[in-house]
Amino acid sequence: MDQILARVKRRRKQQHFKLISDEALFDAVAIDLNSCVAYNPDHNLDEDSWFKINQFSQQAFCIDLLNKDFDSKDYDELTKDQFPKIAYVFSVQGDDFYFQKITPSLFIKRKTLIFGETAELEDSKNRLVVNARPDAVYFKASDTLIFRNLATVSSIFKGIDELYKEATSAEVEQFLDESFIELSNDYNVNGVLKPNRKRIGLAMTTLQAMSADDRANLLGYIDDYCQQKLNLDQPNQKFEISTDDELKLLLYGIEQRFYTTPFGQEKRLANSVQALD
C-alpha cells in the first residue's frame, strides 16, 4: 500500500506523520542502477543521470526510517498546525522511498483558477508544490540511494555532506608541499578557493594509490597538455604554481582529465569522468 508521509521540524520524539494513504507522490523512477554514477563532487551529471550510494543502510548518515520495516500503523496523522513545519515529504511506493525537500517557496496560498469541465475560481488555500522529480530515491531491494544534488539532500540525510568534504587548511598545506610543486608570486594556502579545496581531497587519494613510476610519468603527462599554461622546471621536476587557475589545471592533470581524440588528434579536457566497468 502506497503512503505519503512528512517529516516535521523540531520534533524530538515522533518526527514522521502520515499525510495520505493509497496514493503515490511521484511517478516511478525506472532506472538501471548500473548506469548511475558513484558520487563524485567534481562530476557534472547529464540531465538524465543520477548519483548513487550503494549499501546505503550501512552509512552513518542513513536515517532510521530506512533501517526498519515500514508499517504505516506506526505513524499518526499530520495535524493542521504542523503543516508549516514540514521539513521534507516522502512517498513509500512499494518497497521504495521517494523524498522531496520542502522549502518555504514551495508553500503557496493564493486564489487559483481551476480548469475542468468549466473554469472555476478557488479561494486561497494552503498548498504545497510537488516537484516533477524527487530529490532522492531509496531502493530497498538493492540498498541504494540515488540523488542529483548533494546540497539538496543534506538536510534529509544529516551528515551526507561529508562526501563533499573540503580539504582542511592543514591538508591543503600538505598538498602544496608536494615535491613536484613550487609556489610563486606569494600564492599560498590562503589563496586556494573552495572548488580547489574539494579537488585537493580527490587528488590526494589518487596520488596515494599511484606507484612511484606512475607519479613520475604523471608530470610528463600534465606537461604535454599544459605547456602553454603551466611552467614545469624540468631539472627539478616541479610545476610553478602562482594562481588558483594554475592549481586547478594541475589537479585536473592528477585526475587524468586531459585526453586526445583518436580522430583529429584534438587535445581536450574532460569536464566530468565516469569509470567504465
N, C-alpha and C positions, 0 to 999 in steps of 0.2 A: 504494500500500500504506500503510495507516494504521500509525502508530508512536506509542508513548508513551515520552517521554524525561524526564530530570530534570537540573536544573542543581544542581551541588554547590558548597557554600560553600568559600571559601578555597582554590580551585584556580587556579593561575596559568596553566597550560598548557591541558590538556584540561579543560573545565568541564562539558560536556554528555555524558550517558551514556544508553544505551538501557535501558528497563525491560521493555517488552512490544511484540512485533510483531503485526501483523494485528489490532489492536484499537483502538477509538476510546474516548477517555476521557469525552467529553461527547456529548450529543445535539446534532445540528447546529443552529446558530443561524440560523434563516431570518428575515432582516430586510431591510427596504427601507432602504438606507443614506441615502437622501434624507430619511428621517424622523428620522434620528439628529441629535443636537444638537451643533453645533460647540462645543468645550469652552469653558465659561464658569464660572469659580469661584463665581459668585453665582447659578447656576441650580440649582434643585431638580428632579431628574429624577422623572418619573412612574414607576410600578412597571415598566412595560414599555418604558421608553425607555433609550437608551444615549448617552453622549458619543462623539464621533468626532474623529479627527485624520486629515485627508486628506494624501496624499503623505508617508506616514509614513516610508518608507525614506530620505527626504531630510532627516529631522530628526536633529539631533545626538544625541538620546537613543535612536535606533533601535539595537537590538542587532545585532551582526554576523551572527548566525544568520539574520536575515531579509533580509540583503543578498546572499545567495548561494543557488545552487540546493541544495536539500536532498537529501542522499544518506545513507541510514541506514548504509551501509558505512563512513562516515567516523567512526562513533561506537562506542566499546567498551561492553560490558555493565556496568551498575552492580554493584559488589560489595557484599556484605553489610555490611561495615564502613562503607560510605559512606551507608547508608540514613538514619541520623540527621542527616546533613549536608545533606539536600536543602533547597535554598532555594526552588525552585519546580518544578512539573512542567508539561510542555506536551505536547499531543497534536497530531500532524500528521495532519490529516484531509483527504485530497485535497490541494489546494494551500494549505489554510488552517491556521493555527496557533492552538490554544486554550491559554490559560495559566491556571494557578492558583497563587497564592502559598501557600507552606507555612509554617505557624506551629507552635510546639510543641503547641498544643492539638489539632491535627489528628492527632497521633500517639497511638494507643491500644494498650494492652497489657492485656488482661483476658479472663477467661473469657466465652464467648459462647454463647447458646442459638441454634441454627440450626433453622429450621423448613422442612423439605422434605416428603417423604412422611411422615416421622416427625420428632419433635423430637430433636435431638442436642446434647450439650454438648461444645463445642470448647475445648481448653486454651488458655491465654494465648498469643497470637501478636502479633507486631508488625503493626500495621495503620495505614494512612494513609487518612484520610477524604477522599473526593472530594465536593466541593460539587455541588449540583444544577445550578448555573450557573457557567460560567467567569468568572474575573475580567477577562479581556480576550480578544479575538479579533482576529487579523490576517488580513484578506482580501487575499491576494497579488494577485489579478487587478485589484483596484481600488486597491491600495496604501493601504488604510485600516485603522486600528486603532480598535476600539470598546472601551469600558470604562465602568464605572459609578462607580468610586471612585478618585480620583487617588492618594490616600494608599496604597491597597492595591497599585496597580501601580507605585508609585515605586521599590519595591525590585527590581522586574523590569527596568524601563527607567530606568536611572540618569540623573538629570538632568531627567526629565519634570516634576518638581515645579516647574521654572521657570515652568510655565504657571499656577501658583498663587502666584506671587511677590507677597510683600507689598511695599508701598511702603516705601522706606527712610526713616529719620528725616529726611534731607535733603529727600526728595520730599514727605513729609507737611508739612514746614515750608513748602516751596514752595507746596503746595496751600492751606494755611491762610493764606498771604499773598496769595491771590487778592483782587482789588479788591472783590468782592461779599461778602466775609466779614469780620465784625468779631467778634473773640473777646472774651469777657467772663467774669466770675466765676472768673478765674485759669485758665480752660481753655486748654491749650496742647498741643504735640506729645506731651508725656508722658502726656496723658490719652486719646490716641487708641488704642483697643484693636485687637487683631488683625483682627477682621472688617472694621472700617472701614479699616484699612491696606490690606486686599486690595481693598476697593471704591474706594479713592482711586486706585489704579493704573488701574482701568477708567474712572473719571470723568475723569482727566487726558487719557486717549486720546480720550474723547468730546468734551471741550472743545476739544482741538486740531483736531478735524475740523469744528467749528462755525464758521459765519460770524459776523461781529460782530453782525449783526442777530439771528441766532438766539440768540446768547448774551444779548443784551439782552431778547429775548422770553422766554427761559428763566426769568428771575427772576419775571416776572409769572405764568407757568405754575405755578411752585412755590408762589408766594404764594396763588394761587387755591385750592390744595388744602391748604395748611398754615397758614392764618391763625391757627388756634387753637393751633398747636404751635410755629410759628416766627415770630419777630418780624422783619419787614422794615422797615428805616429807609428810607421812601420817598424823601425828598430826596436821600439819599446812595446809595440803591440797594445797601444792604448788609444781609445777614442776620446777626442776632446769634446767635452760636453759643457756648453755655455748657456743654453736656454732650455726651457721646458719642451719646446718642439723638437730639439735635437735628442733629448732624453726619450721622447715618445718614439722617435724613429728607431733608436737603439732597442727599446723594449719590444717594438714590433718585430725587429730582427731576431731577438732572442726567441720569440714565439714563432719564428719562421713564417711570417706573413707575406714575405716577398716571393714572387714566382715569375716565371717566364712562360708565355703561351707557346705551346708546341707549334702552332701555325701562325706565322707572322713574327715570332720571337719578340713579342712586346713585353716589356717588364711592367709588372703590376704589383699593387699592394692589395691583399685580401682584406676587405672590411670586416668580415667575420669568417671563422673557420669551423668546420664540424668534421670530426673524425669519421671515416667510413670503415665499417666493420668488414 
